[in-house]
Amino acid sequence: MEKRTIITGASGEIGAAIAMKLASEGHQLFLHYNQNHAAIEQLCQQLSDDCIIGGVQADLSTAAGLSYFLDYIPEEITHLVMTSGAAYYGLFQDMTDDEMEMMLQLHVTSPWKITRALIPEMIRRKFGKIVLITSIWGQHGASCEVAYSSVKGAQNTFIKALAKELGPSQIYVNGVSPGFIDTRMNNHLTDMEKQQLVEDIPLQRAGLPEDVAGAVSFLCSDQSSYIQGEVIGVNGAFS
């Protein structure tokens, strides 16, 4: 079966690593990004033209951006990998209403509506694979990342519930929950803070985007044919 795959957030380090991995395994990719045009151009230069079926720039943290994205979704998508995300660091009491709405839209409402748009065709074909990149904080929570922990927890429950609903239609819904991954999202940490985190990880290193991509590749493959509704931790036993 032809593998036609949407990747949201493909300009991020994790999204790009997933794109490279899936392209090497025969996926045809529809790439989404928000702002980092240079990164998406660099990614496209590393990929062969015949594995890219399209792309779109859209801000999934807004209702207008989501609507624009949905208008560009190609037909006959078999795989959906959602990596788009943004953290909020600070006291929960200091968050504005707009910041809260942005976090909910980006991590909950947009994944809901993108998935909803793709489900009917997947049901018709009796096949589909949906993978969300969540977070270790969605399972354990983190001080000063209350909103991020909350929306990632919502994603985890969404995965488990939707997997039960779509299982009879042979549509797989799973997640990958990274721990401390060496990406730009952690640039707010000092070198000392990063080292302290690494010391708490039994494998004694930060994760790499390629570590996450490997787990996504597995969930998108036939090797995961009896894995449904799972959130796989990629955290070096940090949890």
C-alpha positions as CSV (number, residue, x, y, z in Angstrom):
1,M,0.0,0.0,0.0
2,E,1.2,3.5,-0.9
3,K,2.2,5.5,2.2
4,R,1.0,9.1,2.0
5,T,1.9,10.9,5.2
6,I,1.2,14.3,6.8
7,I,3.8,15.6,9.2
8,T,2.9,18.7,11.2
9,G,5.7,20.8,12.6
10,A,8.2,19.4,10.0
11,S,10.5,22.4,10.4
12,G,11.4,21.5,14.0
13,E,14.3,19.2,14.8
14,I,12.0,16.3,15.8
15,G,9.7,16.8,12.8
16,A,12.6,17.0,10.4
17,A,14.2,13.8,11.8
18,I,10.8,12.0,11.4
19,A,10.5,13.2,7.8
20,M,14.0,12.0,6.9
21,K,13.4,8.6,8.5
22,L,10.0,8.0,7.0
23,A,11.1,9.2,3.6
24,S,13.9,6.6,3.7
25,E,11.2,4.0,4.3
26,G,9.1,4.9,1.2
27,H,6.7,7.4,2.6
28,Q,5.4,10.3,0.4
29,L,5.3,13.4,2.6
30,F,3.0,16.4,3.0
31,L,5.0,18.8,5.1
32,H,3.5,21.5,7.4
33,Y,5.4,24.2,9.1
34,N,4.6,27.5,10.9
35,Q,7.4,30.1,10.7
36,N,10.7,28.5,10.0
37,H,10.8,28.7,6.2
38,A,14.6,28.3,6.1
39,A,14.4,25.0,8.0
40,I,11.7,23.6,5.8
41,E,13.7,24.6,2.7
42,Q,16.8,22.9,4.1
43,L,14.8,19.8,4.8
44,C,13.3,19.7,1.3
45,Q,16.8,20.0,-0.1
46,Q,17.8,16.8,1.8
47,L,14.7,14.9,0.5
48,S,14.2,13.7,-3.1
49,D,11.5,15.5,-5.0
50,D,9.5,12.3,-5.6
51,C,8.9,11.8,-1.9
52,I,7.3,15.2,-1.3
53,I,3.6,15.5,-2.3
54,G,3.1,19.0,-1.0
55,G,3.4,21.3,1.9
56,V,1.7,24.3,3.6
57,Q,2.6,27.1,6.0
58,A,0.0,27.6,8.7
59,D,-0.2,28.7,12.3
60,L,-2.1,25.8,14.0
61,S,-2.3,27.8,17.2
62,T,-5.1,29.9,15.7
63,A,-8.5,28.9,14.3
64,A,-7.8,30.8,11.0
65,G,-4.5,28.9,10.6
66,L,-6.1,25.6,11.2
67,S,-8.9,26.4,8.7
68,Y,-6.2,27.3,6.1
69,F,-4.3,24.0,6.8
70,L,-7.4,21.9,6.4
71,D,-8.1,23.4,3.0
72,Y,-4.7,22.1,1.8
73,I,-4.9,18.5,3.1
74,P,-4.3,16.2,0.1
75,E,-6.5,13.2,-0.5
76,E,-5.9,9.5,0.4
77,I,-3.7,10.2,3.4
78,T,-2.7,6.9,5.2
79,H,-0.5,8.3,8.0
80,L,-0.7,11.3,10.2
81,V,2.2,12.4,12.4
82,M,1.6,15.4,14.6
83,T,4.7,17.0,16.1
84,S,3.6,20.7,16.3
85,G,4.0,22.1,19.8
86,A,5.1,25.0,21.9
87,A,6.0,25.2,25.5
88,Y,5.1,27.9,28.0
89,Y,7.5,28.4,30.9
90,G,6.3,30.4,33.9
91,L,3.9,30.5,36.7
92,F,0.4,29.3,35.8
93,Q,-1.2,32.3,37.6
94,D,0.7,34.6,35.3
95,M,-0.7,33.2,32.1
96,T,-3.0,35.4,30.1
97,D,-6.3,34.1,28.5
98,D,-4.7,34.5,25.1
99,E,-1.8,32.3,26.1
100,M,-4.1,29.7,27.4
101,E,-6.2,29.7,24.3
102,M,-3.1,29.4,22.1
103,M,-1.9,26.3,24.0
104,L,-5.3,24.6,23.8
105,Q,-5.7,25.4,20.1
106,L,-2.3,24.2,19.2
107,H,-2.2,21.0,21.2
108,V,-5.8,19.9,21.6
109,T,-8.3,21.6,19.2
110,S,-6.1,21.5,16.1
111,P,-5.1,17.8,16.5
112,W,-8.8,17.0,17.1
113,K,-10.0,18.7,13.9
114,I,-7.1,17.5,11.7
115,T,-7.7,13.9,12.9
116,R,-11.5,14.3,12.4
117,A,-11.0,15.5,8.8
118,L,-8.9,12.4,8.0
119,I,-10.9,9.7,9.7
120,P,-13.7,9.2,7.1
121,E,-11.3,8.3,4.3
122,M,-9.2,6.0,6.6
123,I,-12.4,4.2,7.6
124,R,-13.4,3.8,4.0
125,R,-10.0,2.2,3.3
126,K,-10.0,0.2,6.5
127,F,-6.5,1.5,7.2
128,G,-4.7,4.4,8.9
129,K,-2.0,5.3,11.3
130,I,-2.1,8.3,13.6
131,V,0.9,9.2,15.8
132,L,1.1,12.2,18.2
133,I,4.3,13.5,19.7
134,T,3.3,14.1,23.4
135,S,5.6,14.7,26.3
136,I,6.9,13.1,29.5
137,W,5.2,16.0,31.3
138,G,1.8,14.9,30.0
139,Q,2.2,11.9,32.3
140,H,4.0,13.3,35.3
141,G,3.5,17.1,35.2
142,A,6.1,19.8,35.6
143,S,6.2,22.9,37.8
144,C,6.2,26.1,35.8
145,E,4.9,24.1,32.8
146,V,1.4,23.5,34.0
147,A,-0.4,24.4,30.8
148,Y,2.0,22.4,28.7
149,S,1.7,19.4,31.0
150,S,-2.1,19.7,30.9
151,V,-2.5,19.8,27.1
152,K,0.0,17.0,26.7
153,G,-2.0,15.0,29.2
154,A,-5.1,15.6,27.1
155,Q,-3.2,14.3,24.0
156,N,-2.4,11.1,25.9
157,T,-6.0,10.5,26.8
158,F,-7.1,11.4,23.3
159,I,-4.8,8.7,22.0
160,K,-6.1,6.0,24.3
161,A,-9.8,6.8,23.8
162,L,-9.6,7.2,20.0
163,A,-7.7,4.0,19.6
164,K,-10.6,2.1,21.2
165,E,-13.1,3.9,18.9
166,L,-11.1,3.3,15.7
167,G,-9.6,-0.1,16.4
168,P,-12.5,-2.0,14.7
169,S,-11.7,0.0,11.5
170,Q,-8.1,-1.0,11.5
171,I,-6.9,2.5,12.2
172,Y,-4.0,2.7,14.6
173,V,-3.7,5.5,17.1
174,N,-0.5,5.8,19.2
175,G,1.8,8.3,20.7
176,V,5.5,8.9,21.4
177,S,6.3,10.7,24.7
178,P,9.8,12.2,24.6
179,G,11.8,13.1,27.7
180,F,14.7,15.6,27.6
181,I,15.5,15.9,23.9
182,D,18.3,18.1,22.7
183,T,16.3,20.6,20.6
184,R,15.7,24.4,20.5
185,M,12.7,24.0,22.8
186,N,15.1,23.5,25.6
187,N,17.3,26.6,24.8
188,H,15.8,28.4,27.8
189,L,17.8,26.1,30.1
190,T,21.3,27.0,31.1
191,D,24.2,24.6,30.5
192,M,24.3,23.8,34.2
193,E,20.5,23.0,34.2
194,K,20.9,20.8,31.2
195,Q,23.8,18.9,32.8
196,Q,21.7,18.4,36.0
197,L,18.9,16.9,33.9
198,V,21.4,14.6,32.1
199,E,22.7,13.4,35.5
200,D,19.1,12.3,36.4
201,I,18.8,10.3,33.3
202,P,20.0,6.7,33.7
203,L,21.4,6.6,30.1
204,Q,23.4,9.7,31.0
205,R,22.7,11.6,27.9
206,A,20.0,13.8,26.4
207,G,17.8,12.3,23.7
208,L,18.2,13.1,20.1
209,P,15.5,13.9,17.5
210,E,16.5,10.7,15.7
211,D,15.6,8.7,18.9
212,V,12.1,10.0,18.6
213,A,12.0,9.4,14.9
214,G,12.9,5.7,15.4
215,A,9.9,5.2,17.7
216,V,7.6,6.9,15.2
217,S,9.0,4.8,12.4
218,F,8.2,1.7,14.4
219,L,4.6,2.8,15.0
220,C,4.2,3.6,11.3
221,S,5.4,0.2,10.3
222,D,3.9,-3.3,10.0
223,Q,6.0,-4.3,13.0
224,S,3.6,-2.5,15.3
225,S,0.5,-4.4,14.0
226,Y,-0.7,-5.3,17.5
227,I,0.1,-2.0,19.3
228,Q,-2.9,0.3,19.8
229,G,-3.6,3.1,22.1
230,E,-0.1,3.2,23.5
231,V,2.1,6.1,24.4
232,I,5.7,5.0,24.1
233,G,8.3,6.7,26.3
234,V,11.5,7.9,24.7
235,N,13.3,9.2,27.8
236,G,16.3,7.1,28.7
237,A,14.4,5.9,31.8
238,F,14.1,9.5,33.0
239,S,10.6,8.7,34.3
